[in-house]
């Protein structure tokens, strides 16, 4: 007789499975190839000349959980993220310095801020675009969906404006 654990599928674990933060550990089984904030991710972005997608949040944030469920657990969206970006997840309670720096950018460019904070950075960590929560698909009143934003930024990088 086979034991139930023998037949159970092993879940994918990304680099966040090695972290201590409860917030980062919540994302350890996302299909997104998350990196924690650090040199490994920065080097990959420079070497592959890819934008960094930085997601900042905290463990008790309602909209952080919504975006995880809607987008970061979505295999189709994760495929776009993994192909075109180096994805970094930050716990704002562990790295208030990172949160403050990029929240200042988001507030200055959008007029508001909050979490989850979503910021795209050049390989040298310069912010190029940002916002907060994005629904997975385009919504009413012209609100762009997360997948649309990812695809538009990926296209701009692959086909730069002359």
HELIX and SHEET records of a PDB file:
HELIX    1   1 UNK A    4  UNK A    7  1                                   4    
HELIX    2   2 UNK A   15  UNK A   18  5                                   4    
HELIX    3   3 UNK A   22  UNK A   26  1                                   5    
HELIX    4   4 UNK A   39  UNK A   48  1                                  10    
HELIX    5   5 UNK A   62  UNK A   67  1                                   6    
HELIX    6   6 UNK A   68  UNK A   72  3                                   5    
HELIX    7   7 UNK A   75  UNK A   84  1                                  10    
HELIX    8   8 UNK A   96  UNK A  110  1                                  15    
HELIX    9   9 UNK A  140  UNK A  142  5                                   3    
HELIX   10  10 UNK A  146  UNK A  158  1                                  13    
SHEET    1   A 5 UNK A  34  UNK A  36  0                                        
SHEET    2   A 5 UNK A  85  UNK A  91  1                                        
SHEET    3   A 5 UNK A  51  UNK A  57  1                                        
SHEET    4   A 5 UNK A 117  UNK A 121 -1                                        
SHEET    5   A 5 UNK A 127  UNK A 131 -1                                        
END                                                                             
